[in-house]
Amino acid sequence: MVTESDKGGEEITPTKNDHTIFVGSKPLMNYVTGIVMQFTSHNAPEVAIKARGKFISKAVDIAEVAMKRFLDNQVHIHDIKTNSEQFTNEEGKLIRVSTIELFLKRK
């Protein structure tokens, strides 16, 4: 399972049956490998790719590479959810960060 911790935050620990990939600063192919492993080795019916902020475009690239190059169109994007989170930074300024969840499912 591929996980990524936020700067200064706790690392997200997935549960045993959790087929979720959290996108961060690791190389793209690390995440693609994680997705392929979930579908092939763990027989996952669905894998969620989650990202926020500047990693959203990377999450889309990861999904496309996994689907088209490695899983030979055996999976498709079943659902996409977007949202935004709002918090206050160290200077007291209100910050809004966009989030995305891409759900890949077997055809």
C-alpha positions in Angstrom: 0.0 0.0 0.0 1.4 3.4 -0.9 0.9 6.1 1.7 2.2 9.7 1.9 2.3 11.8 5.0 1.6 15.6 5.0 4.4 17.9 6.1 4.4 18.0 9.8 1.3 15.7 10.0 0.8 12.0 10.8 1.2 9.4 8.2 -2.1 7.9 7.1 -2.2 4.2 7.9 -4.6 2.3 5.6 -6.7 -0.5 7.0 -6.3 -4.1 5.9 -9.0 -4.0 3.2 -8.5 -0.4 2.3 -7.6 -0.1 -1.4 -6.6 3.6 -1.3 -3.6 5.3 -2.8 -2.7 8.7 -1.3 -0.7 10.8 -3.8 2.2 12.9 -2.6 5.8 13.7 -3.6 7.0 10.2 -4.4 7.8 9.4 -8.0 4.8 8.7 -10.2 5.7 5.1 -11.0 5.6 4.2 -7.2 1.9 5.0 -7.2 1.2 3.3 -10.5 2.9 0.2 -9.2 0.7 0.4 -6.0 -2.4 0.5 -8.1 -1.4 -2.3 -10.4 -0.5 -4.4 -7.3 -3.9 -3.7 -5.7 -5.7 -5.0 -8.8 -3.5 -8.0 -9.6 -2.1 -9.3 -6.4 -4.8 -8.2 -3.9 -7.7 -8.7 -6.4 -9.2 -5.4 -5.4 -12.6 -4.7 -7.2 -12.0 -0.9 -6.8 -9.0 1.3 -6.0 -9.3 4.9 -4.8 -6.7 7.5 -5.7 -6.8 10.5 -3.4 -4.9 13.8 -3.8 -5.1 17.4 -2.8 -3.6 20.7 -3.9 -0.7 20.6 -6.3 -0.8 16.8 -6.5 -4.2 16.7 -8.2 -2.8 16.7 -11.7 -0.3 14.0 -10.7 -3.2 11.8 -9.5 -4.9 12.1 -12.9 -1.6 11.2 -14.6 -1.2 8.2 -12.3 -4.7 6.9 -13.1 -4.2 7.3 -16.9 -0.8 5.5 -16.9 -2.1 2.7 -14.7 -5.2 2.2 -16.9 -3.7 2.5 -20.3 -0.1 1.2 -20.0 -0.2 -1.4 -17.3 -3.7 -2.7 -16.9 -4.4 -2.7 -20.7 -7.9 -1.1 -20.4 -9.1 -3.7 -17.8 -10.2 -0.9 -15.5 -12.0 2.4 -15.9 -12.7 5.5 -13.9 -15.9 4.6 -12.2 -16.4 7.9 -10.2 -14.7 11.2 -9.5 -15.3 13.3 -6.3 -14.0 16.8 -5.8 -14.1 18.9 -2.7 -12.1 21.6 -0.9 -10.8 21.9 2.6 -10.5 25.1 4.5 -8.0 25.8 7.3 -5.9 28.6 8.9 -2.1 28.8 8.3 0.5 29.9 10.7 -0.1 33.6 10.0 -3.8 33.3 10.7 -4.7 33.5 7.0 -7.6 31.4 5.7 -6.5 28.8 3.1 -8.6 26.7 0.9 -7.2 23.5 -0.7 -8.9 21.5 -3.4 -9.1 17.7 -3.2 -9.9 14.9 -5.6 -10.8 11.2 -5.4 -10.6 9.0 -8.5 -12.2 5.6 -8.2 -10.9 3.0 -10.6 -13.0 -0.2 -11.1 -12.6 -3.4 -13.0 -14.6 -3.5 -16.3 
